[in-house]
Amino acid sequence: MAIVGRDGLHLAKGRDLKNQHPKDERSKNQHSKGRHLKSPTHAAVNSDAGHRARSLRWGVLLAGMAAISTGAIFARWAMQSAGRSDWGFGLWLAAGRVTLAALAVAPAWPQTWRSPRSAWPWAVGAGACLALHFVCWLSSLGYTSIAASTVLVTTTPVWVAIATSVITQKFAGWITWAGLAIALAGSAVIALSQDAGTIGSDPLLGNGLALAGALAAAGYLLLGRVAQQRGLTLGSYAALAYGSAALLLSPLVALWGGGWQTITPTTVLAIALSALVPQLIGHTSFNWLVTQMPPLWVTLAILFEPVGASSLGWVVFGEQPGVGVLLGGVIVLLGVVLVVLGGRSTQG
């Protein structure tokens, strides 16, 4: 009969452990030695698995950074193929991108129907902000340079920080406010350094549209957070947000998008690629990465988009950013980095 002690060892009743059979002791020692002999192999296997996991994460991060940098390139390609760069064509671009994205997440609808109805209005509101974001930002590419547009639209963390401070009535740290001031100063440098003779037909309008797109993206993130806090899974939220954005933009395209006669097969291909590469590959990569590594790293990686997009714009379209845009871009990105770091320290 055996008794289990508090230390988890099996003690034989009425028998001293010192009197155990020598054979049992030898067997136990051999087993222990075997276990110790195996541990280096197990450690090597675990180390190799950890190395592969880290390589996978960094590979996905680099792929995501490259993917989101192509969004402006595909939009500009679509504009050139259609021979249009007005805001009405921006409606076409936005509607096509979110509609294809909505179709891609359509398998999540059965689960979405069973999700809490109280979260639906927040997701639909986020979808409206997403639609406005794409219309403003994609339209801006018809009026200003790729570099200026992508830098200004990545100021979203700045507006999220301001809105969060107003909503929660919590004063952000000095690092955050310093970052806000620097980012706004950089935006002013970009806006004032461009005139009608630079890249784009109306840089001031294009820069304003890019900033409006950043504001709309901030609303998309804030409302989306509430929707998911109220019980929506990521798939259900995406289905509602993308679906509502597509339903909202479709009639607007019919009313103010202009004729479809200028839409060529090349235009359709460019719009399809804008939904596949930056939206599904890029954004999905970052959605997965925030569960695998610190969100701060992911947020900072997203700020690479203006650098990648500007470089591709230079190579593909010959758009060489001016000194003012480059200087302002560096200032803006520095300010956004400070905002992200300040928010991280406040949460910590």
N, C-alpha and C positions, 0 to 999 in steps of 0.2 A: 504494500500500500504506500503510495507516494503523497507527499505533502508539498504544496507549492508555497515557498517563502515569499516575503515582500520584495526580495530582490529578483524574483522571477526564476530562481534556480529550483530544480527538483531535488528535495532532500529525502533520502531513504529513511523510513521510520525505524527507530531503534538501532540505527547503524551509524557509526562515525564516518565522515567523509574520508578521513585518513586511512580507513581500513578497506577502501575500495580495491577491487581486484587489480593487480598490476597490468593485466592485459587491457582492462578498460582504460587505465591511465595511458598506456602506449597508444591505444587507438585514438584517444582524445588528442594526444600530442601530435600524432601523425595528421589527424584531421586539421588541427590548428596550423601546423606547418604548411599543409597543402593550401589552406585558405590564404596564408600569407604569401605563398609562392604565386598564387593566382592574381593577387592584388595589383602587381605592376601591369599585367596584361589588361585587367579591367580598367585601370587608370588610363592606359593608352587608348583603349576603345572609347572611353568617355571623353578623353581629350580630343580624339579625332572627330567624334560626333559633335562636340562643342565647336570645333574649328569649322566643320561643314555648316553648322547652323549660323555661325557668325558670317561666313562667306555668303550664305544665302541671303541674309538680311542686308548686307552691304550691296550685294548684287541687285536685289530688288530696289534698294534705295537709289542706286545709280540709274537703274532703268526707269524708275518713276521720275527722277529729275530730268532725264532726257525726254521722256514722253510729254511732260507738261510744257516743256520748252517749245513744242511743235504747234501748240494751239494757235498762236498768232500767225505762224507760217502758213498753215492750212487755210486760215481765214483770208490772208492776203492772196493766196493762190486762187481761192474761189472768186475773189473780187476781180482779179485780173482775167480769169477765164470767162466771167460773165460781163466784163466791161462795165461794172457798176461798183460804186463805193459809197453810195448814199445810205442814210439811216434805214430806208425801206429795205434795202438789201441786207442790212444788219438784222432785220426781222427774219428774213429767210435763213440766214446763217444760224441765228439763235434757235428758231423753231426746228430746223433740221437736226441740230445737235441734240437738243433735249428730247425730241421725239424718238430718235434712234436710241438714246440712252434709256428712255422709258420702256421701249420694246425689249431692251436687253435685260432689264430687271423685272419684266412681266411675270416670270415664274414665281415671284414673291407675293403675288396678289392673293392666292388662297389663304396664306397666313395673314395677310393684311386685313382681310375681311373679319378675322377673329380678334384683331387687335382692339385695344380700348378706344372707343369713339371719342373720348374726351381729348385724345391726343391729335385727332385728325385735323381740327382747325389750325393748330400750330404747324403741322406738316404742310398743309395747303398754303398757309401764309409764307412758309419758307420757300415753297415752290414758286410763289409769286415773286419773291425777292430774287430767286435764282433766275427767273425769266428776265426780270429787269436788269440783273447783273450782266447776262449774256448780251442783251440788246445794246446796253450802253457800252460795254467793253468792246464787243465785236464791231459796233458802228464806229468807235473811236479810231479803229485801225484804218478807216477810210479817210481820216482827216489829219492824223498825226503819225509820227514814226513808230515803228515797232518798239524801239528802245524806250521812248517816252511813255507809250501806252502801257507796256508791261511793268515798268517801274511804278507808275502811279497806281495801277490796279492792285499791286501787291502791298499797298498801304492798309489793307484790310485789318491787320492786327491793331493798328493805331485806332481805328474807329471802334473796334470791339472793346478796346481798353477804355475809351471815353464813354461809350454807352454803358459798359458794366459799372463804371464809377457812378454814373448818374442813377442807374437803376438800383444798385445796392446801397447807395449813399456811403460808400467806403472810399476814403481818400487813398489814391494810389501812391506808391513810394516815389521818391525823388528821381530814381533811375527811369521809371516809366514816364514821368512828366518831362524829363530831359530828352528822352527818346521821342516823345510827341513833338516837342518844339523843334528838334533837329529834323525829323521827317517832314514836318510842314515847311520848314525853311528850304529843304531840298526840293520839295514840290514847287515852291515859288521860283526857285532857280530854274527848274525845267520849264515852267510856264513862261517866264519872262525872257528866256534865252532863245525862244523860237518866234519866228515871224513868218509872213506869207512866203518868203523866199526859201524857207527850209523844207524838209521832207514833209509832205502832206499839204492838202489844199487849204486847211484851216486848223493849224496846230492848237490855237487857243481853245476852239470848240472840241477838238479831239482830246486834249488834256482834261477838259472839264468832264467829258463823257467817261473817260477812264477813271477819274475820281468818283464819279457817280456810280460806276460799276463796283468800285471798292466799297462804297457805302452800302450798296445793295447786297454785296457778298457778306458784309458784317451782319446785316439783318437775317440773311439766310443761315448763318452759323448760329446766331443767338436763338432764333425761333426753332431751328433744328435741334438744338440742345434741349430746349423745353419739351419738344415733341418726344424725344427719346427718353427723357426723364419721366414722362408720363406713361411709359410702357411700350413704346414702339421699338421693335428691333431695327437694326441697321437696314436690312432688306426691305422691311415694311415701310420704313421712313423714306428710303430712296424711291420705292414704287409710288408713294403718295406725292412726294415732292416733284419728281421728274414728270409724273403723269399730269399733275395739276399745271406745271409749267408748260407742258406741251399743249394742253387743252386751252390755256390762256393765250398762247401765242398763235395758235392756228387761225382763229378769226381775225386777229390783228394783221396777219400776213395777207389774208384775203382782202382786207379793207385798205391797207396802206403799204403793202409789200411791193406793189407794182406788178407788172406783167411777168409771166413765167417764160416768155419767149427768149429771154437772155440766158436762161438756165441751160447749160450744156452738160453733156456727160462728164466732162472734166470737172465742172462745178459740183455735180452730184458726188463724184469721187472725193473731191476735197472736203465736202461737208461730212461724208461718211467717215473719212479718215480722222476728221476733227472729233467725231464722236467716239471712234475706236481707240485712238492713240492717247490723246491727252485726257479724255474723260474716263474711259473704262480702264485703260491700262494705268495711266498716271494716277488718277484719283483713287482707284481701287488699291494700287500699290501702297499709297500712303495710309489708306484706311486700315490695311493689314499691318503696316509697320507700327502704328501707334499702339498696337497690342504686343509688339515684340521688342521695342526699344523705347527709351525715354521720348515722350512727345516733343520735348524741347528740340531734340536733334531733328525730328521730322519737320517741325515748323521752320527751323533754320534752313533745312534742305530745300523747302519750297521756295525760299527767297532766292534760290539759284535761277529761278525761271527767267527774270529779266536778263541775266547774263547769258544764259543759253539761247533765249529767243533773239537777243540783239546780235549775238554771234552768227546764228543761222540767217538772220535777216541780212547781215552784211555779206555772207557767202552766197546766199540764194538770190537775193534781190539787189545787192549792191548798195544797201542802205548803211552808209557810214554815219554813226551818230556824231553830232557836233560836240564841241568841247563843253558847252553849257549843259547838254543832256547827260554827258558822261559824268561831269562834276556833280550835277544835281542828283543823278542816280546813285552815286556813291554815298552822298549825304543822306538820301532817303533810306537806303538800305541800312546804313549805320544806325539811323534813328529807329527803324523797325526792329533791328536786332536788340537795341536797348529796351524797347517796349516789351519784347518777348522775354528778355532776361529779367526785367523788372517784374513782370507778371509772375514769372516762375518763382522769384525770391519772395514775393508777397504771399503766394499760395503755400510756399514751403514754410 
